[in-house]
Amino acid sequence: MENESKIDRFKRVAERRTKVILRDLRILGNCGNKGNYSYTAEQIKKIFSEIDQAMKDAKGKFHLPKDKEFKL
């Protein structure tokens, strides 16, 4: 890995981190089982609001081309 290219390093690290995030989201989904857990709509709203914001923050760190301007 000493001579690993930047793209190869990105692929290796991003794939591993993405898999961890997806696994953790599936595990979080297990908390939706009302037979095992009790929660309020407000708690769920707060959880997913935080996740949505973290997604926006992470996506904003990538230099992606902007979508075309919206026109009707």
C-alpha positions as CSV (number, residue, x, y, z in Angstrom):
1,M,0.0,0.0,0.0
2,E,3.1,2.2,0.2
3,N,2.9,2.8,-3.6
4,E,-0.9,2.8,-3.7
5,S,-2.3,5.5,-6.0
6,K,-4.7,8.1,-4.7
7,I,-7.7,6.5,-6.6
8,D,-6.9,3.1,-5.3
9,R,-6.6,4.4,-1.8
10,F,-9.9,6.2,-2.2
11,K,-11.6,3.1,-3.4
12,R,-10.3,0.9,-0.6
13,V,-11.1,3.4,2.2
14,A,-14.4,4.6,0.8
15,E,-15.7,1.1,0.2
16,R,-14.8,0.0,3.7
17,R,-16.3,3.1,5.3
18,T,-19.5,2.9,3.2
19,K,-20.0,-0.7,4.2
20,V,-19.7,0.2,7.9
21,I,-22.3,3.0,7.5
22,L,-24.7,0.8,5.6
23,R,-24.3,-2.0,8.2
24,D,-24.9,0.5,11.0
25,L,-28.0,1.9,9.3
26,R,-29.4,-1.6,9.0
27,I,-28.7,-2.2,12.7
28,L,-30.4,1.1,13.6
29,G,-33.4,-0.1,11.6
30,N,-33.7,-3.0,14.1
31,C,-34.7,-0.4,16.7
32,G,-38.0,0.1,14.8
33,N,-39.2,-3.2,16.2
34,K,-42.0,-2.1,18.5
35,G,-42.0,-5.5,20.2
36,N,-38.5,-4.7,21.6
37,Y,-38.5,-0.9,21.8
38,S,-40.6,2.0,22.6
39,Y,-40.0,5.4,21.0
40,T,-41.8,8.6,20.1
41,A,-42.3,10.2,16.7
42,E,-40.2,13.1,18.0
43,Q,-37.3,10.8,18.8
44,I,-37.4,9.3,15.4
45,K,-37.6,12.7,13.7
46,K,-34.6,13.8,15.7
47,I,-32.5,10.8,14.8
48,F,-33.2,11.0,11.1
49,S,-32.8,14.8,11.1
50,E,-29.2,14.3,12.4
51,I,-28.5,11.6,9.9
52,D,-29.8,13.7,7.1
53,Q,-27.6,16.7,8.2
54,A,-24.6,14.5,8.5
55,M,-25.2,13.2,4.9
56,K,-25.5,16.7,3.6
57,D,-22.3,17.7,5.4
58,A,-20.4,14.7,4.1
59,K,-21.7,15.2,0.5
60,G,-20.7,18.9,0.6
61,K,-17.1,17.9,1.1
62,F,-16.9,16.4,-2.3
63,H,-16.3,18.6,-5.3
64,L,-19.1,17.5,-7.5
65,P,-20.2,19.3,-10.6
66,K,-23.3,21.4,-9.9
67,D,-26.6,20.3,-11.6
68,K,-27.8,22.4,-14.4
69,E,-29.8,25.4,-13.4
70,F,-33.5,24.7,-13.0
71,K,-35.7,26.1,-15.7
72,L,-39.3,25.5,-16.8
